[in-house]
């Protein structure tokens, strides 16, 4: 029997990413649905002070509104020279939610005079699984790197074009200086913050899928 799992996102790339993780992990019989596939429901403001708190807010909203188990993530970029910002404000750093190009331009402008040795940063993702019976699981993944001086590549989303990963998948030459937006989906899954978090969530997902 197929079980529906709500992914609290309208980003089809996130659904595809989770689909790949489930397939590789051998978790079958799960149909992923996004927010565009269910009736609209009120979504709480992302008022949490941490990625984990925001992920749980989204997951609880989704399960309460639909009665489905829900996976939600909150992710962002922590830049050391900006004392960990934009952090939980990453998606709306330029003032409006989801304006990737504007967010990247603002961040690059803020780091214009920062030398290479001080441009270190990390992508962070917290993923939550909320099940209708009240069980909640929250995990975290991180991906260290640095901020480029200009965007490179047109893959991925968010800050991917200006993020230079320190950790690269096997077979990718670090000397090439590739941004996250220049990695294939499979390469990114192997090392990214969200890929790590989702893999950490697999045991809980497998238990839910088999229940």
Phi and psi in degrees as a GROMACS rama.xvg file:
@    title "Ramachandran Plot"
@    xaxis  label "Phi"
@    yaxis  label "Psi"
@TYPE xy
-81.3907  135.656  UNK-2
-111.756  138.201  UNK-3
-86.1795  137.869  UNK-4
-127.041  118.857  UNK-5
-80.2776  131.067  UNK-6
-105.653  116.291  UNK-7
-76.9667  67.1374  UNK-8
-157.854  153.337  UNK-9
-103.024  3.78625  UNK-10
-87.0289  107.665  UNK-11
-64.364  -24.6256  UNK-12
-68.2506  -31.4756  UNK-13
-70.5043  -39.7817  UNK-14
-62.6674  -42.4039  UNK-15
-64.6659  -36.9918  UNK-16
-63.4011  -46.3576  UNK-17
-65.4739  -37.6939  UNK-18
-58.8734  -43.3873  UNK-19
-64.4962  -40.2959  UNK-20
-64.0729  -43.6571  UNK-21
-62.4547  -42.9792  UNK-22
-64.3065  -46.2988  UNK-23
-63.434  -33.3808  UNK-24
-82.8071  -4.92926  UNK-25
76.4803  20.0819  UNK-26
-88.5584  107.752  UNK-27
-105.712  170.673  UNK-28
74.6584  24.9365  UNK-29
-119.89  123.315  UNK-30
-101.591  120.235  UNK-31
-87.6871  132.84  UNK-32
-127.351  142.188  UNK-33
-101.682  -178.183  UNK-34
-65.1848  -26.6439  UNK-35
-74.955  -9.59589  UNK-36
-99.0305  -2.52425  UNK-37
-124.599  165.644  UNK-38
-62.1629  137.231  UNK-39
-57.3696  144.387  UNK-40
-141.519  158.959  UNK-41
-63.8865  131.445  UNK-42
-110.553  127.018  UNK-43
-64.2382  145.123  UNK-44
-60.6246  146.824  UNK-45
-81.2496  79.1549  UNK-46
-97.411  0.980517  UNK-47
-65.4358  151.145  UNK-48
-86.28  -10.8545  UNK-49
-130.577  161.514  UNK-50
-61.185  -38.8947  UNK-51
-62.065  -42.9236  UNK-52
-63.6055  -42.2984  UNK-53
-68.2624  -38.4355  UNK-54
-61.8667  -41.45  UNK-55
-66.8071  -38.7401  UNK-56
-57.3182  -47.1577  UNK-57
-65.735  -42.5584  UNK-58
-65.116  -42.5845  UNK-59
-64.919  -41.9134  UNK-60
-58.4004  -46.394  UNK-61
-63.4242  -44.6492  UNK-62
-68.3219  -42.1593  UNK-63
-62.1701  -39.9246  UNK-64
-78.512  -32.6721  UNK-65
-112.639  -18.1187  UNK-66
77.5573  4.94158  UNK-67
-96.728  152.256  UNK-68
-61.2952  145.823  UNK-69
-136.223  132.144  UNK-70
-103.833  130.652  UNK-71
-136.344  147.238  UNK-72
-131.229  152.765  UNK-73
-130.988  127.119  UNK-74
-139.564  162.399  UNK-75
-175.992  -174.006  UNK-76
-115.608  130.181  UNK-77
-112.561  115.456  UNK-78
-103.72  123.27  UNK-79
-61.7642  -39.8776  UNK-80
-67.9211  -17.8136  UNK-81
-105.857  22.4673  UNK-82
56.8049  40.172  UNK-83
90.2511  -4.07446  UNK-84
-82.1725  159.071  UNK-85
-73.316  -16.3612  UNK-86
54.9599  -130.441  UNK-87
-68.4032  -8.17755  UNK-88
-95.1034  8.10444  UNK-89
-54.0556  -45.2202  UNK-90
-69.6776  -19.847  UNK-91
-127.114  32.2185  UNK-92
-60.8686  -34.979  UNK-93
-88.3407  1.17982  UNK-94
116.132  -23.3519  UNK-95
-129.822  136.826  UNK-96
-64.1331  133.377  UNK-97
80.1247  13.4321  UNK-98
-91.5  82.1128  UNK-99
-59.2951  -48.8148  UNK-100
-62.0429  -42.0168  UNK-101
-66.65  -40.4927  UNK-102
-60.7232  -44.3957  UNK-103
-63.9355  -42.8859  UNK-104
-62.568  -43.0467  UNK-105
-63.7507  -45.1931  UNK-106
-63.4809  -42.2239  UNK-107
-63.6838  -37.3727  UNK-108
-65.1414  -39.2386  UNK-109
-67.4144  -24.6462  UNK-110
-105.46  13.671  UNK-111
-53.6684  -42.5963  UNK-112
-99.542  10.7992  UNK-113
-88.2533  124.237  UNK-114
-70.6465  164.768  UNK-115
-54.4436  -41.2505  UNK-116
-68.5522  -10.3651  UNK-117
-116.451  18.085  UNK-118
-102.125  22.1055  UNK-119
-66.5415  148.219  UNK-120
-158.699  166.558  UNK-121
-139.702  137.027  UNK-122
-82.2081  139.597  UNK-123
-130.223  138.875  UNK-124
-135.067  130.802  UNK-125
-111.206  128.552  UNK-126
-118.433  134.955  UNK-127
-120.954  139.275  UNK-128
-114.146  119.003  UNK-129
-114.941  124.205  UNK-130
-108.041  143.917  UNK-131
-54.8101  -25.0589  UNK-132
-77.8696  1.03565  UNK-133
102.529  -6.13392  UNK-134
-74.2972  131.614  UNK-135
-127.606  134.908  UNK-136
-128.67  130.776  UNK-137
-129.029  132.571  UNK-138
-132.563  165.576  UNK-139
-136.027  144.82  UNK-140
-135.297  150.076  UNK-141
-136.975  157.198  UNK-142
-141.285  111.463  UNK-143
-84.585  150.117  UNK-144
-175.28  -149.931  UNK-145
-148.739  163.502  UNK-146
-95.0178  126.96  UNK-147
-71.5588  173.35  UNK-148
-90.5852  -13.4739  UNK-149
-158.075  158.988  UNK-150
-67.5143  147.956  UNK-151
-139.851  127.513  UNK-152
90.8732  160.395  UNK-153
-126.707  15.6007  UNK-154
-90.9584  177.775  UNK-155
65.4975  -153.522  UNK-156
-162.555  178.128  UNK-157
63.3337  -130.865  UNK-158
-89.3874  8.67505  UNK-159
-51.8186  -41.4839  UNK-160
-65.6578  -19.5085  UNK-161
-112.533  8.82779  UNK-162
-103.891  121.942  UNK-163
-103.161  104.371  UNK-164
-67.6102  138.137  UNK-165
-82.1184  -27.4742  UNK-166
-106.155  116.628  UNK-167
-117.524  153.566  UNK-168
-68.7373  159.746  UNK-169
-57.6494  134.449  UNK-170
95.0091  -8.49433  UNK-171
-100.638  124.581  UNK-172
-78.5321  120.683  UNK-173
-62.0616  -26.1422  UNK-174
-69.2734  -15.2802  UNK-175
-72.9414  -18.2066  UNK-176
62.2337  37.9094  UNK-177
-75.5825  140.288  UNK-178
-81.298  168.793  UNK-179
-61.1186  -29.32  UNK-180
-75.6367  -8.36735  UNK-181
-102.592  2.06729  UNK-182
-88.8847  150.698  UNK-183
-72.2275  165.737  UNK-184
-58.6286  -42.5173  UNK-185
-66.4282  -40.2199  UNK-186
-63.5915  -43.1415  UNK-187
-66.0552  -42.3063  UNK-188
-54.2551  -37.4419  UNK-189
-67.5811  -26.6969  UNK-190
-130.823  -10.6532  UNK-191
-72.0207  162.534  UNK-192
-58.4953  -45.7284  UNK-193
-71.5601  -37.8511  UNK-194
-60.1735  -42.8149  UNK-195
-64.1366  -44.477  UNK-196
-63.8239  -44.4169  UNK-197
-64.3702  -38.0693  UNK-198
-65.4176  -34.8403  UNK-199
-67.3473  -24.5249  UNK-200
-84.1341  -11.428  UNK-201
-55.4281  -44.9124  UNK-202
-58.1538  -42.0331  UNK-203
-67.6389  -38.3259  UNK-204
-66.0875  -39.8123  UNK-205
-65.244  -40.2985  UNK-206
-64.8084  -42.756  UNK-207
-64.2513  -44.2945  UNK-208
-63.3918  -30.1853  UNK-209
-94.1842  -2.71193  UNK-210
